[in-house]
Amino acid sequence: MQVLFQKNIHERHKNHIKWEGMEVESMALLRRCLAVLLCTAVLVGGTALTLAAVARLPGRAWLLRGAMLCQDPAATVSLSWPVPVEKPRPATPQPSAVSPEATPQPSPDSQPESTVVSPSPSPEPTVTPLPSAAPQIENPGSIRAEQYGQGSGTGYITLGAGSIHNLTQYSDADLRAAVTTPSLPFAVEVDSEEPQVLILHTHATETYQTWPDLVYDPDFTARTQNNELNMCAVGEKMAEVLNAAGINTLHDTTLHDSPSYTESYDRSYATTQAYLEKYPSIKVVLDVHRDAIEDADGTRVKPLCTVDGEDTAQVMIIAGCDNGSSIRLPNWRLNLRFAAAWEDAMESRTPGLTRPVMCAYRYYNQDLTTGSLLIEIGGHANTVAEAIRGGQYAAEALAVLLGGHVE
């Protein structure tokens, strides 16, 4: 009996252990199921959020991202996607850069003639309008006009018309003997196809007043790179006159004094040499400048004469002289003979146009030809118009001297 009771107890204990094991297994299965459900929920939620985000992309970009996300999430996340540019709203359109109706092209080739809109008239690009009066200037300087007469007596050589101012140690008789020979030291061929004259400017940026009032701006350097206002404008007029008279003339507009004033004569020397090598027919080389005359009190003086009722800048030729050392001009007397002949022609044709020729110890590259001279057209107090008129009358006299066709 006791054995049977113990067997019964043993069986119950065994069954209890069996049920406990089944209960543990059931709980473990339940936890696994819950974990699977939780992961599925997270995955589904994340996918839904991602698809909702990419669906905001324009066009079909969201389909591409969604497909890549499903295939390889890690790769999709690592990619750099361009930021979409929002298009302008129809209610507030951005102005178009090209509008054929509002801004038609001026060229008739691209549109029918009837639809071309003529542009508003504009001034010619080659014309620089000059002020009719001086602007407001703080502490302006004064300008006065003076007509310089011819010299006489000691230190001057009187010509048929005009004169030479002797600023050298040579005697007046020596200079007079140099200029009495009637013929020029060179021969110019009229109506030639080969250049005979070269005009250039060592100090091309020298300029003039741009208004007629007798005041100047002390802060203005009287220099400009605008070729309509500097020495190139005067040289252009002179070349025009000579060419019209049958004197084949070249005009070089190189700004030899820009950007540096230093060594400008070295640069113009090289320019002249290059022209003479290319055109050995050139006989005359004119370096056209302007003067700068001031009184002790700072008043600027403009050399002025009246020609046919118009104010005209006076002109002055400078002929260099050899000093036996630093200035080597072995043919200076020939250059002076040319200067005297041109001076006489100018004063005979246009009385009062010239100031006396300056013969001084100056070099000015005048050893390159026997027809090399420097001529000052007015000064920095003259107006551009006065200077251009002075250059015109000087060139007309030169054309007559060289045998050109001048009325």
Steps between C-alpha positions, in 0.01 A plus 500: 500500500770734594685413183191575293455838670858597433463399133192721478688795639785442260263498201337828611836664541603381157180639342548832680848536357368413155229772521750753625722428198207539265411830665855631456504399136166671444623825655816496289294447183270782601796738552641408160170568332471835674854593392424408139181706507684798652778488237245469223312802634820706517602398148159574357481837679849604387432399144174693504673813631780471242254455214301798626818713502626400157152542356554878540776492239413648158432276201587135537796546732305353791447173310873469440587561864227269621617218274860541607394514864325167472796336327786645702411740785859556607614599151202729456575688821864551402417662166509882456183610323469842330280752668201571278449856385155630555337635188355850508132518576272594214357790700843671534709410194865609491591752224649333195859587401400515133161633400460536122197723541638737763865510388523425127843439350619798291637278221258472205648163403329316784153654458269613221553864413150596610559374855841663558487780754751774423729574796499844652748734328833525681807719444776371277753299708793691352371840613576629848262782594680785674343717768397849397601642837727409788354276772498594867867500607627547852774767499529526119813636337502787253584495130606791284556515127805655338605533140878468481676715244817441303844582639765731371844625596770302676410136551256495208534414133238679297353307209290617207206433730551380853820469700737267682588539869864407549547335842838344420861616527525517125492851358194642331710526184572127514132415523413752230750337266346159571154608389578716199521203261164508322460128431383242751748232616272226357264444208138396550310322222146631462218253423729209584368165611789486747478690832690829505409638844461338844308674779528361852479615861760434769263655755175388340287535815558876524161667479324836506210682660160357412301819569547856374479674839828651621527281809667164557480221753826490703443131576490409130836378367424611142560148374257244363505173306195612303635546148221742416631743762876447506783560249372221275201717410732776377728257318202340330391837362851574374527160330159553340608834351830363367345191345232711334780709345668193351768464771483135605499523879489239776365583846614286792275524808712302743477643854873504563457677836245254638500339745846644575626848409859393563694388192216607270759640256677163493172336405419755229855461365441126460164567332661741253781260420249224427310724257819613324612140458164398357452819292840641398306747282415710810682835491318701769436395862285736706468453876184696585467633859337783689667755728427583867543870585427647844558831672670517840163524674373179340297666224511284189574672171360387168682619187218618276440669170191565290465343155190577293326622813571182699726454802796287395791364702839639406771248412874479563767283334791373709824415317771330701867589498814293552697596812804290420453258791169380645287603201622354173323650200758513221244623244327755722555781248302306239211451742517873582484584127178297476364673813573846357331417170187368673490800735518738205224309318267509801545870574470591131178303457346566844652809666513481878472118508853436626723578790872526415678172426694385806853388418645353819705216640222245474525150359142380437613210274585746221801300381283244320431714189588844370126574506444422869339779702291548812204740480297634791135561411363743758526430872307332780283812541375492140181316411500185288326687218763777502779243485345305213464823300865584572607155380291536186661831396849370580440194281360709213819711497713184509307355207571818302869484594525136387326572170163348583162586350366780717258773396 
